[in-house]
């Protein structure tokens, strides 16, 4: 049975940490407060242009 790890935050660092831990054999769960992944990195099209 592998150790269980909880990663808080699904920004770039959290996602990479989770992947690295998963690849090393850990059972990883990611906890994210928002309804999307990526942290502060996201696409915004609210003004008609994609940024």
Backbone as CSV, one residue per row, in Angstrom:
resi,resn,N_x,N_y,N_z,CA_x,CA_y,CA_z,C_x,C_y,C_z
1,UNK,0.845,-1.182,0.000,0.000,0.000,0.000,0.890,1.245,0.000
2,UNK,0.620,2.183,-0.908,1.433,3.396,-0.995,0.929,4.449,-0.019
3,UNK,1.827,5.340,0.353,1.443,6.434,1.252,0.509,7.390,0.533
4,UNK,-0.404,7.983,1.289,-1.350,8.942,0.725,-0.836,10.356,0.965
5,UNK,-0.888,11.183,-0.079,-0.426,12.565,-0.019,-1.567,13.471,-0.455
6,UNK,-1.768,14.577,0.258,-2.748,15.587,-0.111,-1.998,16.834,-0.560
7,UNK,-2.223,17.249,-1.807,-1.637,18.477,-2.344,-2.722,19.538,-2.315
8,UNK,-2.438,20.655,-1.648,-3.413,21.736,-1.538,-3.096,22.780,-2.596
9,UNK,-4.021,22.949,-3.536,-3.854,23.919,-4.611,-3.478,23.247,-5.917
10,UNK,-4.224,23.572,-6.970,-3.993,22.979,-8.288,-3.458,24.014,-9.261
11,UNK,-2.585,24.886,-8.759,-1.852,25.787,-9.646,-0.721,25.009,-10.299
12,UNK,0.144,25.703,-11.003,1.238,25.029,-11.708,2.114,24.223,-10.748
13,UNK,2.470,24.803,-9.608,3.333,24.104,-8.648,2.625,22.891,-8.045
14,UNK,1.353,23.046,-7.695,0.606,21.936,-7.115,0.436,20.780,-8.077
15,UNK,0.135,21.095,-9.332,-0.034,20.050,-10.342,1.278,19.312,-10.579
16,UNK,2.387,20.054,-10.676,3.684,19.406,-10.897,4.113,18.586,-9.686
17,UNK,3.848,19.096,-8.484,4.175,18.332,-7.277,3.377,17.033,-7.246
18,UNK,2.092,17.120,-7.559,1.240,15.932,-7.567,1.712,14.918,-8.604
19,UNK,2.082,15.392,-9.766,2.549,14.471,-10.809,3.855,13.797,-10.406
20,UNK,4.777,14.582,-9.862,6.060,14.029,-9.430,5.861,12.980,-8.337
21,UNK,5.012,13.288,-7.375,4.728,12.335,-6.301,4.028,11.087,-6.831
22,UNK,3.079,11.267,-7.737,2.378,10.126,-8.341,3.355,9.234,-9.094
23,UNK,4.236,9.852,-9.879,5.228,9.082,-10.631,6.185,8.326,-9.710
24,UNK,6.363,8.844,-8.479,7.231,8.183,-7.502,6.492,7.092,-6.723
25,UNK,5.204,6.896,-7.029,4.465,5.801,-6.424,3.523,6.173,-5.294
26,UNK,3.359,7.457,-5.031,2.453,7.889,-3.966,1.013,7.959,-4.475
27,UNK,0.071,7.790,-3.560,-1.357,7.940,-3.845,-1.697,9.403,-3.569
28,UNK,-1.919,10.196,-4.623,-2.034,11.649,-4.502,-3.468,12.113,-4.729
29,UNK,-3.922,13.017,-3.869,-5.191,13.713,-4.034,-4.893,15.201,-4.072
30,UNK,-5.508,15.918,-5.031,-5.337,17.369,-5.138,-6.607,18.043,-4.644
31,UNK,-6.441,19.036,-3.780,-7.557,19.811,-3.253,-7.465,21.226,-3.821
32,UNK,-8.521,21.673,-4.516,-8.533,23.003,-5.143,-9.802,23.735,-4.749
33,UNK,-9.672,25.003,-4.366,-10.814,25.811,-3.923,-11.687,26.276,-5.082
34,UNK,-11.083,26.501,-6.232,-11.844,27.013,-7.372,-12.443,25.870,-8.187
35,UNK,-13.272,26.218,-9.161,-13.914,25.205,-10.002,-13.089,24.869,-11.239
36,UNK,-11.819,25.253,-11.232,-10.941,24.968,-12.370,-9.514,24.774,-11.878
37,UNK,-8.696,24.165,-12.717,-7.283,23.981,-12.412,-6.473,25.136,-12.976
38,UNK,-5.250,25.307,-12.509,-4.339,26.283,-13.086,-3.988,27.449,-12.192
39,UNK,-4.645,27.584,-11.056,-4.335,28.697,-10.156,-4.616,30.029,-10.813
40,UNK,-3.626,30.903,-10.831,-3.804,32.234,-11.416,-3.645,32.233,-12.940
41,UNK,-3.254,31.089,-13.504,-3.104,30.973,-14.949,-4.430,30.522,-15.552
42,UNK,-5.015,31.348,-16.401,-6.273,30.978,-17.045,-6.503,31.841,-18.284
43,UNK,-7.478,31.458,-19.083,-7.846,32.193,-20.289,-9.052,33.064,-19.985
44,UNK,-8.990,34.318,-20.421,-10.094,35.257,-20.197,-10.567,35.781,-21.543
45,UNK,-11.834,35.598,-21.837,-12.424,36.095,-23.082,-13.568,37.063,-22.803
46,UNK,-13.613,37.627,-21.610,-14.761,38.433,-21.198,-14.926,39.722,-21.993
47,UNK,-13.868,40.259,-22.579,-13.966,41.505,-23.347,-13.956,41.265,-24.853
48,UNK,-14.145,40.018,-25.267,-14.204,39.702,-26.687,-12.885,39.241,-27.279
49,UNK,-11.788,39.437,-26.575,-10.475,38.976,-27.021,-9.973,37.916,-26.052
50,UNK,-9.349,36.892,-26.590,-8.803,35.844,-25.740,-7.430,36.259,-25.251
51,UNK,-7.269,36.243,-23.939,-5.990,36.607,-23.315,-5.542,35.450,-22.461
